[in-house]
Amino acid sequence: MFEAVLYEKLSGSRVRCNVCQWRCVISPGKFGVCRMRQNRDGALYLLNYGEVSSAAADPIEKKPLFHFFPGSRAFSLGTWGCNFHCQHCQNWEISCVDKALDSQKLSPEKTIELTKRYGCRGIAWTYNEPTVWFEYTLDSAKLAKKEGLYTVYVTNGYITPEAMDTIGPYLDCWRVDIKGFSDAFYQKLAGISRWRGILDVAKRAQDKWGMHVEVVTNIIPTMNDDEEQLEGIAEWIRDELGELTPWHVTRFYPHHHLAHLPPTPIASLEKAYDIGKKIGLHFIYLGNVPGHRGENTLCYSCGNLVISRFGYDAEVVGVDGTRCKFCGAELNIRAAVK
């Protein structure tokens, strides 16, 4: 067990966890929504510190991240549990559990060692929601920064502002899901009613902490593929994060409790692309459709191909620093690998 950070002790030996926006008030012996935090005798403990359910040296494009160290590999780690219970979860076997199961244990120091051993440029906490083992990611991120490694959260974004400010100095990238843009959708998909805090924290990651931000929306037929929600997401990205922020619109495949729905038609992804372009976003990518031209990065100014992709394979062909090597336009790319 590992005592949690960012919690308050309340009357009656209860505690309030302040890591995610649920802000669970937990009675003695009980657990938070994530099932990985338990009140034991009036103190809050993390049950999955260093408990790794999944680990791999992944292409950064798999996160998906297209403007952050393109062509590099990230040592990717996941644990058990989640603070969302999404109907379409692709990793429900590790997210929808009541306790940390038998798993590999990795200390923060060992994580850094493996990151270097496998030739990775940095670390990504992914596969399930990283805030559920916040303390472990914080300790690991501090070490990573000392070693010159980049750090990435692949997240649903439901972290509190104070948790963001605690880990913010040690995170380089915030890859956030904006799953839809309506109260009804978030409630139906994930049981979340107060979802707009996700937007506030994403903006905080960029504006206060200088993180690179990319947004992902998994387009689910009949649920978030309507023009109103897609326009809402695109307009928010443009107005709050900027028109150079990448927006990934990805193909849904039937899974978990939404196995009865069909895969997303390519036409729906292309509609989202057109909406984003019309609203003024410069970088919209189609995901889970290997070989589609919507995977590539084209300079919005001169039209030249600057990064070619097929699935998770990327080739940087036209980037000079953060700019297009053909015309000099700013592309909002961090540390392209040539």
Secondary structure, 3 states (H helix, E strand, C coil): CEECCCEEECHHHCEEECCECCCCEECCCCECCCCCEEEECCEEEECCCCEECEEEEEEHHHCCCCCECCCCEEEEEECCCCCCCCCCCCCHHHHCCCCCCCCEECCHHHHHHHHHHCCCCEEEECCCCHHHHHHHHHHHHHHHHHCCCEEEEEECCCECHHHHHHHHHHCCEEEEECCCCCHHHHHHHHCCCCCCHHHHHHHHHHHCCCCEEEEEEEECCCCCCCHHHHHHHHHHHHHHHCCCCCEEEEECCCCHHHCCCCCCCHHHHHHHHHHHHHHCCCCEEEECCCCCHHHCEECCCCCCEEEEEECCEEEECCEECCEECCCCCECCCECCCC
